[in-house]
C-alpha cells in the first residue's frame, strides 16, 4: 500500500475524528480570514452581493454571496415559478433551505447566519466522515493526506461558510456510502434521499449506491473472459438503496402538484442570465471553447487599458477554463478509482462527472460539484504518497489558489 511518511499527531491514530476536526478548523480559519479580508475591499459588482446587515454579518457577512440569496428567499418566502424563461428559485433543491427554515423557526436566528453556521457544521462533519471512510481502505497517514488534499482543494471554501448546499450534500453522500459499508442499505437509501433532495447531481448517488451494492455482493463477475451475473447473491434489504431516489421524486411531485411542472428545476436553467438549456451548444461546450479563444485578446486588452469590464470577462474565462481542466483531470482519477477501489465507486465518480459534462455550457459550477467525487481525492492522495516533493508542491499551489479564490469570493467575484 502506498505510504505517506508524515505521521501527523500521535493522538490522531487514537482519535481520528478529533484529528479531522483539527485539520478542518485550521484550514477553515485561514479561509475565513481570506473571505473576510476580501469583503472589506471594493466589491467587484454590487449585483453579486446583498449588503443588508443582519445579526452576525460583521463576522459572516462576506460569506453571503450569489446563490445564498436564493436560499434565503426560499427559506423565508418559499418557492415560486414564472415559467422557463424567468429565473426563479425552483432551480434550487429543497433540503438545505428547508433545514434553514426549520432552524430559523426554532431559534429565531437569521437565515443568513444559519446558512453559514450550517455549512461550517456540515463541513466539519464531512471531514470526520471522509476520514473514517478513507481509514477503512488505507492506512491512517494516507487517509489524513486525502483529507488535507480535499480541504485544500481550490473550491473547498464552499465547505467552510458559504451559504450553499454543497457541504450538506457531501455529508449526506459520504454518510450514505458509509452506512452501506456497514451493511445498512435501507438507512443508506434514506440518507441518499436527502442528497437527491439537495442537489440535481444527487442522481449520481442513486447510481453509485446501486453500483456499490452490486459490487459488494459480486453480482457481476468476469472470469476467463466471460461475464457472469448472479442476482441471487443480493439480499432483500439491498433494495433499500433505491430509496435514495425518493428525494428527487418528492421534489418533482411537489413541483408537479403546485406548478404543474415536475421538471421545472431543469426547464428554468435556460432562463436569461443562466443560459444552461440543453442542446448541442451545451453538450459540445461551444461557449467554453469561445472563452479559450477570447482569453488572449481579453488579457492583452486588460493589460493595456486596465478596464474593469474586461477584467471581469478575463476572470470568468480563466475560472471556467480551469474548471474544464479539472473535469478532465478527475476523469483520469475516476479511472484509477475504478481500478483501485472497485467499479462501484468508479461508476459513482463517472456518473457525478457526467452531469456537468452534459449539463453545463462552459463547466461553470463544475469546480464545486467535483468536491462530491470524494473517492477521487483518496486515489489522488495515494498517487502522491511516494512523491513527497510533488505532494508538497500540490498542497502549496492548491492552498494558494484556495486562499485567492476565497478572497475573490469575499470581494464578490463569481468563481463557481
N, C-alpha and C positions, 0 to 999 in steps of 0.2 A: 504494500500500500504506500502511496506517495506520502512522504513525511515532511512536515514543516518544523524546522529546528527551534524556532522561538516557542518556548513552552508556555509563556504567559504566566499569570499569577499562580502560585502553588495551590491556592484555595479554589482555583477555577475547576479543577477536576472533582472536588467535593461538592461544590455549589455552582454548577454551571449556569443556573438561572440568574444568580447574582452577578456572575461574570457577564452574561448577556446584557443585563440591565446597566452595568457599569460602562460597557462599551457604547451602548446606545446613549446613555446620559452624557458621556464625554463628547461624542460626535454631535449630538443634538444641541448641546450648549454652544459649541463653536458655530454651528449652522445658524442657530437663533441669533447670535450676535451679528453675524453677517447680514441676515434678513433685517434686523433692527437698524443697523447702520445704513443699509440701502434705503429703508423707508424714511430716514431723516433727511435725505437729499431731495433734489428736484426730481419730480416724477416724470417718467417717460411720457405718459399721457394721462390726463385726468379721467378719460373714459375707461381706463383699465382698473380703476380703484374706486372704493367708496370710503371717503374720509370722515363720514359722520361718526362722532365719538360714541363709545359705549363703555360700560364698566370693564376695565382691563385693557382698553385699547391702547393705553400708554405703553404697555409691555407687549401686547399681542396684535396690535392693530395692523402692523406691516404684514402679518400672515393672511389678512383678509383681502384676497385678490381674486379677480376673474370669476371662475365658476362658483366661488364661495358665495357670491351674491345670489346666484340661482338657488343654492341650497338654503340660504337664509329665507328667500321668498317662499320656497316650498314648505319649509318648517313653520313659517308664520302665517302664510296665506293659502297654502295648498296648491294644487295643480290647476292649470287652465290650458286650453288648446284652441288655437286660432287658425288651424289649417297648416298644411305642409310648407307654406311659403312665408311663414312668420315665426321667428324664434319664440319658443315657449318652453316652460320647464318640463314638459313631458319627455324631453331628451334625457333627463336625469332620473336614474332609477331610485326607488324609494327607501331602501334600508337606512342609508345614512341620514337623510333629512328626517325620516320618521323617528330615528333614535334621538336626534337633536330635539325634536318636538316633544317627545316624552320627557326627556331630561329637563327641558325648559318648563314644562307644566309642573314637574315635581319640585324643581328648585327655584324657579323664577330667575335664574341666571340667563343673561343674554345668549341667544342662539349663536351669535358670532364668537363669543368667548368659548362657549361649549364646543363649537366646531374645532377650535384649536386644541382644547383640552382632550376631546375625544380622539383626535388624530394622534396626539402625543401618547395617550394611554394605549391606543391600538398599535402604534409603532413600537412601544416598549414590549407589549405582549407578543407582537410579531417576532421581535428579536429573540425572546425566550423560546417561542415555538420553533423558529427556524433553527436555532442552535440545537434544540432537542432532536429535531428531525435529522439534522446532519450527523449528530453524535451516534445515531442508530445505524449509520452507514460507514463512517470513517472515524479515525482516532480524534481525540479531543482537540489537538492543535490544528488539524486540518479543518475541523468544524468551526473553530474560532476564527480561523483565517477566512472561511467562507462568509461568516457573519460580518467581519470587517469589510470584506470585498463588497457585500451588499450595501452596507450602511455608508460606504464611501462612493457608491455609485452616483454619478452626477445629478440624478433626479431624485435621490433619496430624501431630499428636503420635504417631499410630499408625505413622508412618514413622520415628520418632526414638528408639525404645527400648521401646515397649510389646511385651509377649510375645504378639503377634498375628500373623496370617498376611498382613495387608494389604500390607506392604512387599514381601514375596516375590511376591505376586500381581501387584502393579504392575510389578515388574521383568520378570516373565515376559510380561505383556501387552504392555507397550511394546516390549520386545525382539522379540516375535513380529512386531509390525507393522513394526518397522524392518527385520527380515530380509525381510519381504515387500516393503518399499520397494526393497530391493537385489536383488529378484528371486530370493529363495531360499525358495520356498513350502514345500518339504519341511522345512527347518530351522525355518521359521516354525510349521509344524504341530506339530513336536516340542516346541518351546518353548511353544506354545499348550496342548499336553497337560499340561505342568507347571502351567499356570494352571488348567485344568479339574480337576486333582487337588489344587488348593489351596483353592478356594472354590466353592460352588454357583453363584455368579454367573459362573463361567467359561463357562457355556453361551453367554453373550453374546459371548465371544471367538470361539467357533466361528462364530456368525452373522456377526460382524464381519470375520473373516478371509475367509470365503467372499464376503461382500458387497464387500470391497475388491478381491479378485481380479476379480470380475465388473465392477466399476467401472474398474479399471486396464485391463482388456482391452477395455473398451467393448462388452461383450456385450449390454448393454441400452441402447439409444439411443432418443431421441424426436426426430423431425424432422417439421416441418409438421403437428403434432398427431397423428402416428402413431408407435406404439411398435414398434421392431424388436428382435428377439432373434437374436443370431448366436453360437451356441455354438462354431462353427468357429474363432472367434478365440482360444479357450482353448488352452493348451499342455498336454501330457500331465502335466508336472510340477506344474501348478497344482492337481491333485487332492491334492497333498501337504498342503494346508491342512486337509483333512479328518482328518488325523492328530491334530488338536487335540482331537477328541472322545475320544481314547484315554485320557486321564487320568480322565475321568468314567466311561467304560466299565470301566476297570481297577478303580476303587474299587467300582463296582456289582457287578462279578464277585466281588471279594473278599467283599463283604457277602453276596452270594447263596450262595457256597460255604460260608462259615463260619457264617452265621446264618440262612440260607435267607430272607433279606430284602434283596434288592438295592436297595430304596428305603428302607432303614432310616433313612438320614440325613434323609429327608423325613418319614417317619412319626413319628419321635421329636420333631419340632417341636411336637406337640400336648401333650407331657408337661407336667404341672402345674409352674408356675414359668416355663416358656417360652410356653406357650399360643399357639402360632403355627400351629395347624391351619388347613387350608383351609376354604372355605365363604363364604357371603355376609357373615358378620360380619367376616371378614378382608378380603375383596375390597372391601367398601364402607366400610372403616375406621370402623366404629361406635365402637370403643374410642378412636380418635383424636379423633373429634368429641365424645365424652364428656369427654376431657381438656380440650378447649377450653371446654366447658360448665362444668366444675368449677373451672377456673382462677381466675375472680374470687372465688368463695367461699373457696377454699383460701388465696388471697392475703390476703383480709381476716382470715380466722381466724388465720393465722400472724402478721400484723401486730399482732393483738390479744393473742395468747397466747404467741407465740414457741415454740410446740410443735414439737419436733424431728420427730415423725412427719408432721405437716402440711407441714413444710418439705421432707421427702423427697418427698412427693407433689407439692408445688409444683415442686420441681426436676425431677422426672421429666416432669411435664406440659409444663414450659417447653421442655425439650430435645426431646421428641418433636414438639411443635408446630413448633419451629424446623426440625427435620429434614424435616417435611412441607412446609414452605415452601421449603426448599432443593430438594426434589424438583420442585416447581412451577417454580422458577427455572431449574433445569437442563433441564427440558423445553423452555423457551424457548431456552436456549443450544443444545440439540440441533438445533433448527430452524435456527439460524444455522450450526452445523457442517455441516448438510446442504447449505446454500446456498453456503458459502464453501470448505469442504474436500472436498466431494463427498458423494454419497449413501451411499457405502460406510462412511465414518466416521460419517455421520449415523445410519445404521441401527444401527451398533455402539452408539452413545451411547443411542439409543432402546431397544435391547434391554437394555442394562445398567440403565436406569431402570425398565424394565417389571418387572424381577424384584422389587424392593422394593415397587413399586406393587401388585403382585398378591399377593406372598407374606408381607407383614408386616401385623400387625393395627393398628399405630399408628406405622409408619415408624421404630421403634426399630432402630438399626443402619444406617439409610439414610445417615446423615451420613458414615460412613467408607466405605460402599460406593461413594459418589459420587466418591471420590478416583481410582477407576479410570477414570472418564469423562474421561480426560486431554484429548481434543480440545476439550471444553467450556472448559477453563482457557485454552487458546490463544485461542479466539474471544472469551473474556471479556477477555483482555489486549488483543486487537485492538480491541474496543469501547471500552476505556478509553484507548486510545492517544492520541487527540486531546483528551482531557479530563484534563489533569494534576491539577487540583484534585480532581475526582471520584476519580481513581486514588489520590491520597494519602489521601483520606478512606477509601476502600475498604480500602487496606492497613492504615491505622491501626486502624480498627474491627475488621477481621479479625484483626490481630495481638493486639489487646487481648482478644478473645474466645478466641483460641488459648491465650494465656497463662493466662487464667482457667480455661478447660477443662482445661488441663494441670495446674494447681494443684489443681483439684477432683478430677481423676483420681487424683493422688497422695494426696489426702485420703480417697479411697475412695467417691466418688460415681459412680453408674452413669450414664454420659452417652451411650453408643452401643454 
